[in-house]
């Protein structure tokens, strides 16, 4: 588990897995002109337990919620794992998201996912159901999607201006 805070007031926060895949995803954000919006860099890899993933995700979520950015996106992404169990790690991430779901929803945070590996279908299904139920869904993609899909969609989300409130 690794974590570096790059911009505490960023708009895009990452829960990345796997060194090579995580670098590709963050590089895509920088190449798309969103480098200044990156809140953190780090990764969970090497087959972490559900509890380890939960603790790591909880830390990232708290960093994101402390950001003063007006729009925020959480990107959960990585390559296709060889042995890290997607279902198990996603259960840990969902546990952490559940703790802050009300605050995330109020802050209009959206979650964008691209992940593959052992138990991919079951893990993605759990994640999509949770995000839909909690109204946090940005998108969920498996290994059939290009690895940069989630970050591309997250950047699009944070760049769309919020609707103006009408005053009477």
VOGU-3710 file (C-alpha; in Angstrom, 3 decimals, decimal comma):
1> xxxxxxxxxx> 0,000/0,000/0,000  1,447/3,340/-1,078  0,069/6,877/-0,890  1,387/10,291/-1,832  -0,768/13,401/-1,525  -0,115/15,628/-4,537  -2,850/18,263/-4,240  -5,030/18,188/-1,120  -7,572/20,387/-2,939  -7,638/18,298/-6,109
11> xxxxxxxxxx> -10,770/17,135/-7,908  -9,638/13,628/-8,847  -8,647/11,051/-6,265  -7,417/7,561/-7,052  -7,764/4,066/-5,665  -5,363/2,346/-8,029  -4,091/-1,185/-8,148  -0,949/-2,482/-9,757  2,121/-0,353/-10,456  2,114/-0,378/-14,259
21> xxxxxxxxxx> -1,634/0,137/-14,617  -1,716/2,889/-12,016  0,995/4,847/-13,809  -0,891/4,607/-17,109  -4,109/5,930/-15,530  -2,428/8,898/-13,816  -0,351/9,686/-16,908  -3,585/9,837/-18,924  -4,957/12,451/-16,506  -1,838/14,560/-16,955
31> xxxxxxxxxx> -1,867/14,126/-20,745  -5,515/15,252/-20,823  -4,544/18,497/-19,023  -5,886/17,491/-15,610  -2,529/17,041/-13,852  -3,256/19,911/-11,477  -6,519/18,217/-10,450  -4,831/15,027/-9,212  -5,252/14,774/-5,462  -3,164/11,679/-4,797
41> xxxxxxxxxx> -1,044/8,950/-6,234  -0,590/5,516/-4,778  -1,684/1,956/-5,128  -2,858/-1,167/-3,439  -1,343/-4,279/-4,940  0,085/-7,661/-4,090  -3,189/-9,261/-3,034  -4,244/-7,092/-0,072  -6,932/-8,387/2,263  -10,431/-6,936/2,401
51> xxxxxxxxxx> -9,506/-5,200/5,682  -6,284/-3,703/4,275  -8,154/-2,427/1,220  -10,886/-0,976/3,459  -8,355/0,924/5,603  -6,540/2,235/2,530  -9,781/3,274/0,789  -11,036/4,995/3,941  -7,890/7,131/4,005  -8,283/8,168/0,344
61> xxxxxxxxxx> -11,985/8,976/0,819  -11,224/11,195/3,814  -8,559/13,040/1,801  -11,054/13,550/-1,020  -13,782/14,808/1,299  -11,351/17,308/2,864  -10,581/18,793/-0,570  -12,051/22,223/-1,261  -12,657/21,355/-4,949  -16,208/22,093/-6,065
71> xxxxxxxxxx> -16,521/18,819/-8,018  -14,854/15,563/-7,102  -14,389/12,191/-8,729  -13,019/8,976/-7,291  -11,306/6,731/-9,830  -10,948/3,060/-8,932  -8,791/1,559/-11,628  -5,989/-0,766/-12,525  -4,806/-3,331/-14,967  -5,961/-6,907/-15,139
81> xxxxxxxxxx> -4,712/-8,508/-11,924  -2,944/-11,848/-11,924  -3,869/-12,816/-8,363  -5,416/-9,825/-6,541  -9,059/-10,788/-5,969  -11,270/-8,025/-7,392  -14,328/-9,133/-5,413  -12,454/-9,191/-2,102  -10,761/-5,825/-2,604  -13,987/-4,239/-3,851
91> xxxxxxxxxx> -15,770/-5,445/-0,711  -13,198/-3,485/1,303  -13,657/-0,397/-0,864  -17,452/-0,667/-0,622  -17,194/-0,889/3,186  -15,224/2,376/3,203  -17,579/4,072/0,731  -20,609/2,963/2,768  -19,279/4,787/5,852  -19,239/8,097/3,970
101> xxxxxxxxxx> -22,045/7,532/1,454  -24,255/10,362/2,712  -21,389/12,855/2,650  -20,210/11,650/-0,764  -23,728/11,979/-2,176  -24,172/15,480/-0,704  -20,829/16,493/-2,243  -22,002/15,008/-5,586  -18,940/12,770/-5,804  -19,084/10,279/-8,644
111> xxxxxxxxxx> -17,116/7,052/-8,788  -15,556/5,751/-12,005  -14,286/2,171/-12,150  -12,168/0,109/-14,535  -10,752/-3,130/-13,165  -10,100/-6,708/-14,168  -8,759/-9,921/-12,723  -9,835/-12,855/-10,550  -13,523/-12,634/-9,603  -13,851/-9,593/-11,878
121> xxxxxxxxxx> -17,527/-10,101/-12,804  -18,629/-10,652/-9,202  -16,604/-7,681/-7,943  -17,820/-5,328/-10,648  -21,402/-6,430/-10,058  -21,123/-5,708/-6,310  -19,579/-2,313/-6,986  -22,117/-1,278/-9,612  -25,069/-2,316/-7,427  -23,674/-0,404/-4,442
131> xxxxxxxxxx> -22,886/2,765/-6,430  -26,298/2,706/-8,110  -28,128/2,215/-4,811  -26,153/5,065/-3,212  -26,492/7,367/-6,255  -22,708/7,591/-6,591  -22,375/5,828/-9,931  -20,209/7,415/-12,561  -19,415/4,224/-14,479  -18,179/0,674/-13,980
141> xxxxxxxxxx> -16,055/-1,135/-16,566  -14,256/-4,450/-16,666  -11,219/-5,655/-18,544  -13,077/-5,346/-21,847  -12,671/-1,542/-21,594  -9,487/0,387/-22,308  -7,531/0,938/-19,092  -7,890/4,740/-19,319  -11,698/4,712/-19,697  -12,471/5,548/-16,056
151> xxxxxxxxxx> -10,096/8,518/-15,890  -11,342/9,865/-19,209  -14,927/9,788/-17,897  -13,924/11,293/-14,543  -12,196/14,214/-16,260  -15,269/14,791/-18,390  -17,408/14,809/-15,221  -15,312/17,343/-13,309  -15,083/19,643/-16,336  -18,830/19,909/-16,914
161> xxxxxxxx> -20,020/23,072/-15,158  -22,490/22,590/-12,341  -25,986/23,854/-13,146  -26,707/27,357/-11,928  -29,129/27,652/-9,063  -32,151/29,796/-9,767  -33,021/32,545/-7,348  -36,492/33,917/-7,008
//
